[in-house]
Amino acid sequence: MMKLLMIDDDQELCELLCDLLTLEGFEFEACNDSSLAFEKLKDKNVDLLLLDVMMPGKNGFDILRELRLSRSQLPVLMLTAKGDEFDRVLGLELGADDYLPKPFSDRELLARIKAILRRTRKANQGDESNDDKICHDDLVLSPRRQEVLHYDQPLDLTSTEFALLEQFLRHPGIILDKAKLNEQVLGKKLMPFDRSLDMHVSNLRKKIPDRNDQHPRIKTIRGKGYLWLQW
């Protein structure tokens, strides 16, 4: 059973989602006091964090920032104000896996949760010696271990950034269509003015060290998508 933790000062909403998500087979816990967030996050069994932006005291951005500084890769779905693009962009820049504007439908929430969990669920069967590693120049990506090494040093990537990098390394030198990449990595159709994928690519660019020849690793192909340069 996958465990969801929700940090939101809206007690009524938390109670409604508790009923919905437990019926869907999830274990659900809510925290209405943001000052207690990190006490709750000590629970290593949490699989996904639902995090509201607007809260008294520590807001969602403060919590997300501290969470990522602690090197935690816990998947985070930000709950933002409807139509507030600044909140969405800032949340993605800080390392959120996805965002969902309030008010949202039950169906949309479930779809986002399941999409995130699908791409973050680690393989838990088989021998690590059979890991289908992907090597490209100075990078080694291990799908089974959910690990990326640069000259034997691990890179601190979120689960979404890892999934994005895996797509690039499996298709070097090929232009990846933005709409298809959005569905493969984020699990949702690309909508007009949705910058989620762009922000994840931007974050990935910042985290991967420069190539020895100083050439970019990822090239934006305007109107088409992205290209991982082979050389």
C-alpha positions, -999 to +999 in steps of 0.1 A: +000+000+000+015+033-011+015+060+016+005+097+009+012+126+032-007+158+027+005+191+043-023+216+040-040+239+066-074+233+050-087+206+073-120+201+054-101+194+022-078+170+039-108+151+053-124+148+019-092+136+003-087+111+031-120+095+022-113+095-015-077+083-014-083+055+012-111+042-010-086+042-039-063+019-018-038+044-005-027+050+030-033+086+038-021+110+065-027+148+067-008+175+086-026+208+090+003+226+108+032+234+085+056+237+116+052+200+121+059+191+085+094+178+089+084+157+119+059+140+097+085+137+069+108+116+091+084+087+082+105+068+057+074+050+044+059+081+028+058+076-010+044+109-021+039+144-006+009+165-014+020+200-005-001+232-004+016+265-013-003+290+008-001+282+045+005+303+076+040+301+090+061+280+067+046+280+033+049+252+008+079+267-009+098+269+024+091+232+031+100+221-005+133+241-004+143+226+029+133+191+017+155+193-014+184+209+005+183+178+027+188+158-005+155+140-001+142+127-034+106+123-021+082+130-049+062+162-044+029+173-059+024+210-053-011+223-048-012+259-062-037+287-066-056+284-098-041+305-126-010+316-106+018+308-130+044+323-107+036+297-080+038+268-106+071+279-120+087+285-087+075+251-074+090+234-104+123+253-100+126+242-064+122+206-074+085+197-073+076+168-096+043+183-107+016+208-097-021+209-095-041+241-094-070+244-069-098+237-072-092+204-088-113+174-097-110+140-079-102+124-113-074+149-121-059+145-086-059+107-089-044+108-124-015+131-113-008+109-082-007+077-102+014+092-129+040+103-104+040+070-085+044+051-117+076+069-127+090+069-092+083+033-082+117+015-080+122-019-095+123-043-066+128-076-083+158-093-099+195-092-093+213-058-095+240-075-115+215-077-144+208-040-143+205-026-178+228+003-173+229+031-199+264+046-205+270+078-224+305+094-222+310+104-186+275+094-174+262+061-163+225+056-156+212+026-136+174+022-140+172-005-113+191+015-087+176+048-098+211+062-098+231+084-122+269+086-119+292+112-133+328+099-130+316+076-103+300+105-083+262+103-079+240+131-092+213+145-070+182+142-093+145+141-085+126+111-098+112+133-126+146+145-137+158+109-136+130+098-159+137+126-182+174+119-184+167+082-190+146+092-221+175+114-234+202+087-229+180+060-245+176+082-276+209+102-281+210+122-313+173+119-319+149+149-316+124+140-289+089+154-296+079+176-267+043+164-266+054+127-265+081+134-240+056+152-218+034+121-218+063+096-213+079+115-184+050+135-167+022+111-176-001+138-190-009+155-223+009+187-231-015+216-227-010+251-242+011+273-220+022+244-198+058+249-189+063+220-166+085+200-190+106+230-199+113+236-162+123+200-156+147+202-185+161+235-172+166+219-138+183+189-153+206+211-173+217+228-141+224+196-123+244+178-150+281+189-151+293+205-183+309+183-209+347+183-212+345+201-246+321+227-231+294+218-257+258+216-244+244+182-236+207+191-244+197+213-273+162+229-276+148+224-311+123+253-314+088+241-323+098+204-321+113+193-288+147+184-273+179+167-286+206+150-265+238+157-284+260+127-290+292+146-295 
